[in-house]
Amino acid sequence: MATEKSRGSAVVMVLYLLFLMLPIYWLLNMSLKTNTEITGSFSLWPQNLTLQNYVTILTDPSWYMGYVNSLAYVAMNTVISVGVALPAAYAFSRYRFMGDKHLFFWLLTNRMAPPAVFALPFFQLYSSVGLFDTHIAVALAHCLFNVPLAVWILEGFMRGVPKEIDETAYIDGYSFGRFFVKIFMPLISSGIGVAAFFCFMFSWVELLLSRTLTSVAAKPIAATMTRTQGASGVDWGVLAAAGILTIVPGALVIWFVRNYIAKGFALGRV
């Protein structure tokens, strides 16, 4: 009975994984075909395999610069968000002050708000101060959503570190900065990894603000992918190849922080 049950669970898991991987496989399948084959016939694999779609993306500045721009503002946002969230989360985890719970909840409400609410104010503000179409503009805009998320994640990890460690460090003569960097941050390295991962992912997949606040110099790959229709129609092969290449950075980040994510789930804060 137990063996049959385990086999049934394995079959269900395999079917579920196949269902999840089907869109990715089909995207890869399209990226290795020509437009003529994509629109002319149905096939489970490329009949005339070609890499020209990937060559187009990697040699055309209008395509590969979209990846460079996206990686630039995502990296900036991740560093800023985690850097700001660390002291804020420490304050919420170690001190009690008037309105602390209300302030903590208010931070989370910013994450709940749809990006469309802030698109026009950000556009007006950045156009006025000369930040429109820059990487820092998108990075700062994404902080509105990622900083509350990072604070919420880090606060849970910090709360799990005993306060006696802080007091012992002060008795030993550590300044706050030295204690925080040398002792406290290594203790919550898993939390920092998890927070950085989610900041990276949310900033990487966000489209509305990144498209609204950029035009040419800092246009991200997501915005480039929405403008592939020309006089001859949609270039399906190039668009599919761009989609595959867009998945790669996220997959690499998941691979490198997979242990941190597992610890975050184990601690119940993710």
C-alpha positions as CSV (number, residue, x, y, z in Angstrom):
1,M,0.0,0.0,0.0
2,A,2.8,2.4,0.9
3,T,4.7,1.6,-2.3
4,E,1.6,2.2,-4.4
5,K,1.0,5.5,-2.7
6,S,4.6,6.6,-3.2
7,R,4.4,5.7,-6.9
8,G,1.2,7.7,-7.2
9,S,2.8,10.7,-5.6
10,A,5.8,10.4,-7.9
11,V,3.5,10.2,-11.0
12,V,1.6,13.3,-9.9
13,M,4.9,15.2,-9.2
14,V,6.2,14.2,-12.7
15,L,3.0,15.4,-14.4
16,Y,3.1,18.6,-12.5
17,L,6.7,19.3,-13.4
18,L,6.0,18.5,-17.1
19,F,3.0,20.9,-16.9
20,L,5.3,23.7,-15.5
21,M,8.1,23.0,-18.0
22,L,5.9,22.9,-21.1
23,P,5.7,26.7,-21.7
24,I,9.5,27.0,-21.3
25,Y,10.1,24.1,-23.6
26,W,7.8,25.6,-26.2
27,L,9.5,28.9,-25.9
28,L,12.9,27.2,-26.5
29,N,11.4,25.3,-29.4
30,M,10.2,28.5,-31.0
31,S,13.5,30.2,-30.4
32,L,15.3,27.6,-32.6
33,K,12.9,28.0,-35.5
34,T,12.5,30.5,-38.3
35,N,9.4,32.6,-38.5
36,T,8.3,30.7,-41.6
37,E,8.4,27.4,-39.7
38,I,6.7,28.9,-36.6
39,T,3.8,30.3,-38.6
40,G,3.6,27.7,-41.3
41,S,3.5,24.4,-39.5
42,F,3.1,22.7,-36.1
43,S,6.0,20.6,-34.8
44,L,7.2,19.5,-31.4
45,W,10.8,20.2,-32.3
46,P,12.6,22.3,-34.9
47,Q,12.7,20.8,-38.4
48,N,15.4,23.2,-39.5
49,L,17.3,24.1,-36.3
50,T,18.7,27.7,-36.4
51,L,20.6,29.9,-33.9
52,Q,20.1,33.0,-36.0
53,N,17.5,34.4,-33.5
54,Y,20.2,34.3,-30.7
55,V,22.8,35.8,-33.0
56,T,20.4,38.7,-33.8
57,I,20.0,39.4,-30.1
58,L,23.7,39.1,-29.2
59,T,24.8,41.3,-32.1
60,D,22.1,44.0,-32.2
61,P,22.7,46.8,-29.7
62,S,19.0,47.5,-29.5
63,W,18.5,44.0,-28.1
64,Y,21.5,43.3,-25.9
65,M,21.6,46.7,-24.4
66,G,18.2,46.0,-23.0
67,Y,19.8,43.2,-20.9
68,V,22.6,45.5,-19.8
69,N,20.2,48.2,-18.8
70,S,18.0,45.8,-16.9
71,L,20.9,44.2,-15.0
72,A,22.3,47.7,-14.2
73,Y,19.2,49.0,-12.5
74,V,18.3,45.7,-10.9
75,A,21.8,45.4,-9.3
76,M,21.5,49.0,-8.1
77,N,18.1,48.5,-6.7
78,T,19.1,45.3,-4.9
79,V,22.1,47.0,-3.2
80,I,20.1,50.1,-2.2
81,S,17.1,48.1,-0.9
82,V,19.1,45.7,1.2
83,G,21.4,48.5,2.4
84,V,18.4,50.6,3.6
85,A,16.5,47.6,4.9
86,L,19.2,46.3,7.2
87,P,19.2,49.2,9.8
88,A,15.5,49.5,9.5
89,A,14.9,45.8,10.2
90,Y,17.4,46.0,13.1
91,A,15.4,48.9,14.6
92,F,12.1,47.0,14.3
93,S,13.6,43.8,15.8
94,R,15.4,45.3,18.7
95,Y,13.5,48.4,19.8
96,R,10.0,49.3,20.8
97,F,8.8,52.8,20.0
98,M,5.5,54.6,19.6
99,G,3.7,53.5,16.4
100,D,6.2,50.8,15.5
101,K,3.6,48.2,14.6
102,H,1.6,50.7,12.6
103,L,4.8,51.9,10.8
104,F,5.7,48.3,10.0
105,F,2.3,47.6,8.6
106,W,2.4,50.8,6.6
107,L,5.7,49.6,5.0
108,L,3.9,46.5,3.8
109,T,1.0,48.4,2.3
110,N,3.4,50.0,-0.1
111,R,4.2,46.5,-1.4
112,M,0.5,45.8,-1.8
113,A,-0.2,48.9,-3.9
114,P,-0.2,48.3,-7.7
115,P,2.7,50.0,-9.6
116,A,0.2,51.9,-11.8
117,V,-0.7,54.0,-8.8
118,F,2.9,55.5,-8.7
119,A,3.7,55.6,-12.4
120,L,2.5,59.1,-13.0
121,P,3.9,60.7,-9.8
122,F,7.3,59.1,-10.5
123,F,7.2,60.2,-14.2
124,Q,6.4,63.8,-13.2
125,L,9.0,63.9,-10.4
126,Y,11.9,62.4,-12.4
127,S,11.1,64.5,-15.5
128,S,11.3,67.6,-13.3
129,V,14.7,66.8,-11.7
130,G,16.3,65.3,-14.8
131,L,16.4,61.7,-13.8
132,F,14.1,60.4,-16.5
133,D,15.5,57.7,-18.7
134,T,18.3,56.8,-16.2
135,H,19.1,53.6,-14.4
136,I,19.0,55.2,-11.0
137,A,15.4,56.4,-11.7
138,V,14.1,52.9,-12.1
139,A,16.2,51.6,-9.2
140,L,14.9,54.2,-6.8
141,A,11.3,53.6,-8.0
142,H,11.5,49.9,-7.4
143,C,12.8,50.7,-3.8
144,L,9.2,51.7,-3.0
145,F,8.2,48.0,-3.2
146,N,11.4,46.2,-2.5
147,V,12.5,48.0,0.7
148,P,9.3,47.0,2.6
149,L,9.7,43.4,1.5
150,A,13.4,43.3,2.5
151,V,12.6,44.9,5.9
152,W,9.9,42.3,6.5
153,I,12.2,39.4,5.6
154,L,15.2,40.6,7.5
155,E,13.2,41.5,10.6
156,G,12.2,37.9,11.0
157,F,15.8,36.7,10.7
158,M,17.0,39.4,13.1
159,R,14.3,38.6,15.7
160,G,15.7,35.1,15.9
161,V,19.1,36.3,17.0
162,P,19.3,36.6,20.8
163,K,19.7,40.2,22.1
164,E,22.3,38.9,24.5
165,I,24.8,38.8,21.6
166,D,24.4,42.6,21.1
167,E,25.0,43.2,24.8
168,T,28.0,40.9,25.0
169,A,29.6,42.7,22.0
170,Y,29.1,46.1,23.6
171,I,30.7,44.9,26.9
172,D,33.7,43.6,24.8
173,G,34.1,47.1,23.5
174,Y,32.7,46.8,20.0
175,S,31.2,49.9,18.4
176,F,27.8,49.5,16.8
177,G,29.1,49.6,13.3
178,R,31.9,47.1,14.0
179,F,29.5,44.8,15.8
180,F,26.9,45.0,13.0
181,V,29.3,44.2,10.2
182,K,31.7,41.7,12.0
183,I,29.2,39.8,14.1
184,F,25.6,40.5,13.4
185,M,25.5,40.4,9.6
186,P,27.3,37.0,9.4
187,L,24.6,35.6,11.7
188,I,21.8,36.7,9.4
189,S,23.6,36.0,6.1
190,S,20.8,33.6,5.1
191,G,18.3,36.4,5.5
192,I,20.4,38.8,3.5
193,G,20.7,36.3,0.7
194,V,16.9,35.7,0.7
195,A,16.1,39.4,0.8
196,A,18.6,40.1,-2.1
197,F,17.0,37.3,-4.1
198,F,13.5,38.6,-3.8
199,C,14.6,42.2,-4.5
200,F,16.4,41.0,-7.6
201,M,13.5,39.0,-8.9
202,F,10.8,41.6,-8.3
203,S,12.9,44.3,-9.9
204,W,13.8,42.0,-12.8
205,V,10.2,41.1,-13.8
206,E,8.6,44.5,-13.1
207,L,7.5,46.2,-16.4
208,L,5.2,49.1,-15.9
209,L,7.5,51.5,-14.0
210,S,10.7,50.5,-15.9
211,R,8.9,51.1,-19.2
212,T,7.3,54.4,-18.1
213,L,10.5,55.9,-16.6
214,T,12.7,55.0,-19.6
215,S,12.8,55.7,-23.3
216,V,16.1,55.0,-25.0
217,A,19.3,55.2,-22.8
218,A,18.0,53.0,-20.0
219,K,15.2,51.0,-21.8
220,P,15.0,47.5,-20.2
221,I,14.7,44.2,-22.1
222,A,11.1,43.8,-21.0
223,A,10.2,47.0,-22.8
224,T,12.2,46.0,-25.9
225,M,10.3,42.8,-26.1
226,T,7.0,44.6,-26.4
227,R,8.1,46.5,-29.5
228,T,9.0,43.7,-31.9
229,Q,6.3,44.2,-34.4
230,G,7.4,45.7,-37.7
231,A,6.2,46.1,-41.2
232,S,6.6,42.3,-41.8
233,G,4.7,41.4,-38.6
234,V,5.9,40.0,-35.3
235,D,9.3,38.4,-35.3
236,W,8.3,35.4,-33.2
237,G,11.7,33.6,-33.3
238,V,13.7,36.6,-32.0
239,L,11.0,37.3,-29.4
240,A,11.2,33.7,-28.2
241,A,15.0,33.8,-28.0
242,A,14.8,37.0,-26.0
243,G,12.4,35.3,-23.6
244,I,14.8,32.4,-23.1
245,L,17.7,34.8,-22.4
246,T,15.5,36.7,-20.0
247,I,15.0,33.6,-17.9
248,V,18.7,32.9,-17.6
249,P,19.7,35.6,-15.0
250,G,16.9,34.6,-12.7
251,A,17.8,31.0,-13.0
252,L,21.4,31.8,-12.2
253,V,20.4,33.8,-9.1
254,I,18.2,31.0,-7.9
255,W,21.0,28.5,-8.3
256,F,23.5,30.6,-6.3
257,V,21.1,31.4,-3.4
258,R,19.2,28.2,-3.3
259,N,20.6,27.2,0.1
260,Y,19.6,30.6,1.5
261,I,16.1,30.2,0.2
262,A,15.8,26.8,1.7
263,K,16.9,28.2,5.1
264,G,14.4,31.0,4.8
265,F,11.6,28.6,4.2
266,A,12.8,26.4,7.2
267,L,12.7,29.5,9.5
268,G,9.2,30.3,8.3
269,R,9.8,33.8,7.2
270,V,9.7,33.3,3.4
